[in-house]
Amino acid sequence: MTTQLKLLRNPALMESANDSLETVPMSDHVRVPAKPSLDMLTAGSSAGGVSFQKAWEIYMAMVRKSPSQYR
């Protein structure tokens, strides 16, 4: 029986596997500054066609929703 099938048949193993996955950093995540720089706000504002204030709000919302190990 493959490992995947064992996990599906045993809830305790599945929970254990999920716990270990949460501690492994995802390779597609990057660390970013807690607050955006002026250059970052300018780029975000221009790319999104929004004000600096809106670019700030969007950036801060994304940082707040990021996994805790990346903050």
Contacts in CASP RR format, 6 or more apart in sequence:
PFRMAT RR
TARGET T0000
AUTHOR 0000-0000-0000
METHOD contacts of the structure
MODEL  1
MTTQLKLLRNPALMESANDSLETVPMSDHVRVPAKPSLDMLTAGSSAGGV
SFQKAWEIYMAMVRKSPSQYR
1 9 0 8 1.000
6 13 0 8 1.000
7 13 0 8 1.000
7 14 0 8 1.000
7 17 0 8 1.000
8 14 0 8 1.000
23 69 0 8 1.000
25 69 0 8 1.000
25 70 0 8 1.000
26 67 0 8 1.000
29 66 0 8 1.000
29 67 0 8 1.000
29 70 0 8 1.000
30 70 0 8 1.000
31 70 0 8 1.000
32 63 0 8 1.000
32 70 0 8 1.000
33 40 0 8 1.000
34 63 0 8 1.000
34 71 0 8 1.000
35 60 0 8 1.000
36 55 0 8 1.000
36 56 0 8 1.000
36 59 0 8 1.000
40 59 0 8 1.000
41 52 0 8 1.000
41 55 0 8 1.000
41 56 0 8 1.000
41 59 0 8 1.000
42 52 0 8 1.000
44 50 0 8 1.000
44 55 0 8 1.000
44 58 0 8 1.000
44 59 0 8 1.000
45 51 0 8 1.000
45 52 0 8 1.000
45 54 0 8 1.000
45 55 0 8 1.000
48 55 0 8 1.000
50 58 0 8 1.000
63 71 0 8 1.000
END
